[in-house]
Amino acid sequence: MPSEYVLPVGLHLDAPADPELAEGYEVRWRDEDDPPHYFFYAQVSVLRVERLLSAALAVMPPRLHAVLELRRCDELMEKDPDGPAQDRFVSALVPREEIAAVFDRYRFQILHDGMAGFGFYDPNSPLEVFLDDHKLVSLFAPDVELFEGLLAGLAVPHLEHLSTVLDLEHEHHGLVAVPDRTECKRHEWLRRRKYDVNWFGQTIRRRLRMRLEPQLSGGGRPDADEE
């Protein structure tokens, strides 16, 4: 039986989904890309997606680029409507263990903040993993077995068509804004500074020595230095 899909704290549906959103993934072979690769697109409950990301990181090469995307606030989008929807920051090649340590330290913020996305990739192969600000997971690989096995291990079903939060009217919330936007008293603790995307985003960038990159849609690769 598929696991129940649970939304992160920082995403809010304007109306209940009908039918309800569910876990699942699609997979496609992209033979027109260079190099050709498999693309997995997965929707996994926020209660379980950490396991997928940690398992994916564990099978990646020992040195990777880390990626942090921060969604621009409404005020910035109004001032620059033709600009990117996110600011994208990419590290130089860093040890896989450093990325794991940052992910472990800021796990709640990365998984729940509706303004942040996080991932990592190998510059020498198609291997890439990215959790976007809708908390949908993009996985890129040269063969199907690697990530298919990880998804099967979590009993995430393969679907021909995956209905996601992107198909529904929804809002993105930074964690510190959740108490005001949802008027939910039990979220008052999210006002603490460590849950402010402006604070933890800056801290992640500093710890992984990231720099701003031109934004590409869909969690693709920037023209980053590979040094």
Secondary structure, 3 states (H helix, E strand, C coil): CCCCCCCCCCEEECCCCCCCCCCEEEEEEECCCCCCEEEEEEECCCCCHHHHHHHHHHCCCCEEEEEEEEECCHHHHHHCCCCCCEEEEEECCEEHHHHHHHHHHCHHHHHHCCCEEEEEECCCCCCEEEECCCCEEEEEECCCHHHHHHHHHCCCCECCCCCCHHHCCEEECCHHHHHHHHCCHHHHHHHCHHHCHHHHHHHHHHHCCEEEECCCHHHCCCCCCCC
